């Protein structure tokens, strides 16, 4: 069972339970899904953590045991990025634009930008995310 967070055209959010992704697509295309608040059938999936429920509840229990603190999650994310992204430093915006326009090969990059460079990247349609740095309290 897959649980999706859904939202109607009027902004009401609710859950939908589906056998699989195909079931969602079929029911949505036939307007069989409606908002429980306003009855609108114009519904879309919104980003969320997807919960999968199966016959074996031990899977859910095992997932709960592996819950980690937000700080630890951020540490793991930084470790992954350090291993899998090329550090281009303060040339991030320049390299990202070259990749975007096909002047350089596509690859994962990381670096820093100024607020003006970020605005320029957005205007050019370059997708990027900002990830907070790790700070340890003393």
N, C-alpha and C positions, 0 to 999 in steps of 0.2 A: 504494500500500500504506500502510495506517495501522497504527501500532504503539501499542497501549494498554498502560499499566501496569495490572495486574489484581491483585485481592486476594480470597482466599477467606474464608469465615466464620471460619476458624481463624487468620487473620492472615498467611498465607503470601503473598508477593508474587511475581509473575512477569509476563512479557510475553505479549501476544497479538497476532498479526498478522492483519489483516483487509483485505479488498478495499475496504470502505467502512463507514460507520456502520451501514447497513442490515444488512450481513453480521453485525456484532456483535450487533445486536438479535435477528435471526433465530436465530443459533446459541445465544445466551444463553437465549432463550425456550424452545428445544427441549432445553435442558440438554446441549448438545454440547460445552461448554467445561468442563474440569475442572482442578483444581489438580494440578500435576505432583508435589507432595509428598504430599498426603493424598487426592487423587482427589475432593474435594468439588466438586459442581456449583453450589454457592451462591457465585457469583463476581460481583464488581462492579468497575467502572472506578474507579481512584483518580486524583486530580489529578496531572498530570505535564505535561511538555512533550511534545506530540505530534509524532512524527517522520513525515514523509511521504516515501516513497521512490518516485521515478518513473523513467521510462526515461532521462531526461536527468540524468546525474550532475553536470553543471555547476551545477544548482540547489543541490545540497548543498555543492559547493565554494564557490559564491558566498555561501551563508549563513555558512560558516566564515570567509570573508574579512571579514564584517561583524560578527564577534564584538567586543563592547565590554566594558570593565571594569565591575565592579559599581558603582563610583563614577559612571561615565559614565551607566550605565543609571538610577541614582537621580537624576542631574541631569536626564535627559530626562523622567523621570516627574514630577519637580517642575515642569518647564516646562509639561508637558501640564496638570497640575492647576492651575497658575497661570492658564492661558488658558481653562480650561473649567469651573472651579468657583468658586462665589461664596464669598468669605471672610466668614464670620459671626463670626470671632474667638472670644471666650470664651462666646458664646451658642450654640455648636454643639449642645450637648445639648438646649437649649430649642427651637431651630429644628428639629432632627432629630425630636424628639417631635411637634411640630406637623405636620410633613410626614407622619410615620408615621400619625398619627390623622386625616389629611385636612383639617386646619385651614389648611394652606398648600399651595400648588402644589408638585408634585414637581419637584425640581431637584437638581443636583449642588452640594453645599456642602462647605466645608472649615473647620476651626477647631481650637480646643483644648478639652480637657475635663479635669476632675479625675478621680482614680480612682473617687470615689463616683459621679460623673455617668456614667462608663463602665459601672459595675455597674448603674446604673438603666436605661441604654439596653439592656443585655443582657437584664435582667429583663423589659423591655417588648417584646423581640423586634426591636429596631431593629438592622439590619445596618450595620456600619461597619468600617473598617480603620484601623489606626494605621500611619503611614508615617514612618520615621525622618527627622529633619532632616538637612540637609547640614552637615557640619563639615569644615573644611579644617585639616589639620595644618600647623603653621608650620615 
